[in-house]
Amino acid sequence: MPTLYVENLPEDLYEALRTRAREHGKSISAEVTSLLRENVPTPDELARRRSLLQCALRLRARRPRSTRRFPTAEEMQREDRLR
């Protein structure tokens, strides 16, 4: 497994990492790894996101099955009062 060293880390950032790691019951290294996993997408994750986007765009491009317009909230209230 590759090793990553970070030099010249600002003191306030290091303290924030240490505090966060302590709150989660992890080492600083484990906390940094967790943050990287959550925030840096892998090529597989990027492919999954592209696939999801394509699916959403296809769904958006489909024509609605009904040409009927939906009533506004005011129209539905008025209809309900007239019953």
C-alpha positions as CSV (number, residue, x, y, z in Angstrom):
1,M,0.0,0.0,0.0
2,P,1.4,3.4,-0.9
3,T,2.4,5.9,1.8
4,L,1.7,9.6,1.6
5,Y,3.7,12.2,3.6
6,V,2.4,15.7,3.9
7,E,4.9,18.5,4.7
8,N,4.4,22.0,5.9
9,L,0.8,21.4,7.2
10,P,-0.5,24.5,8.9
11,E,-0.7,24.1,12.7
12,D,-4.4,25.0,12.9
13,L,-5.3,22.4,10.3
14,Y,-3.2,19.7,12.1
15,E,-5.0,20.5,15.3
16,A,-8.4,20.3,13.6
17,L,-7.4,16.9,12.2
18,R,-6.3,15.7,15.6
19,T,-9.5,16.9,17.3
20,R,-11.6,15.3,14.6
21,A,-9.7,12.0,14.8
22,R,-10.0,12.0,18.6
23,E,-13.8,12.6,18.3
24,H,-14.1,9.6,15.9
25,G,-11.8,7.4,17.9
26,K,-9.3,7.1,15.1
27,S,-5.6,7.9,14.5
28,I,-4.9,11.0,12.5
29,S,-3.7,8.8,9.6
30,A,-7.0,6.8,9.7
31,E,-9.0,10.1,9.8
32,V,-7.2,11.5,6.8
33,T,-7.7,8.3,4.9
34,S,-11.4,8.4,5.8
35,L,-11.7,12.0,4.6
36,L,-9.9,11.2,1.4
37,R,-12.2,8.3,0.7
38,E,-15.3,10.5,1.2
39,N,-14.0,13.4,-0.9
40,V,-11.7,12.2,-3.6
41,P,-13.6,10.1,-6.2
42,T,-11.8,7.1,-7.8
43,P,-12.1,6.3,-11.5
44,D,-14.8,3.7,-10.7
45,E,-16.8,6.3,-8.7
46,L,-16.5,8.8,-11.5
47,A,-17.7,6.2,-14.0
48,R,-20.7,5.4,-11.7
49,R,-21.5,9.1,-11.5
50,R,-21.4,9.6,-15.3
51,S,-23.6,6.6,-15.7
52,L,-26.1,8.0,-13.2
53,L,-26.0,11.4,-14.9
54,Q,-26.7,9.8,-18.3
55,C,-29.6,7.9,-16.9
56,A,-31.1,11.1,-15.3
57,L,-30.7,13.0,-18.6
58,R,-32.5,10.2,-20.5
59,L,-35.3,10.3,-18.0
60,R,-35.5,14.1,-18.2
61,A,-35.6,14.0,-22.0
62,R,-38.6,11.6,-22.1
63,R,-41.9,13.1,-23.0
64,P,-44.6,13.1,-20.4
65,R,-47.2,10.4,-20.9
66,S,-50.0,12.7,-20.2
67,T,-50.7,16.0,-21.9
68,R,-53.2,16.9,-19.2
69,R,-52.2,19.9,-17.1
70,F,-52.2,19.6,-13.3
71,P,-54.4,22.0,-11.4
72,T,-52.9,24.7,-9.2
73,A,-53.2,24.6,-5.5
74,E,-55.8,27.5,-5.7
75,E,-57.9,25.5,-8.2
76,M,-57.9,22.4,-6.0
77,Q,-58.9,24.5,-3.0
78,R,-61.7,26.1,-5.0
79,E,-62.9,22.7,-6.2
80,D,-62.9,21.4,-2.7
81,R,-64.9,24.3,-1.3
82,L,-67.6,23.8,-4.0
83,R,-68.3,20.2,-3.0
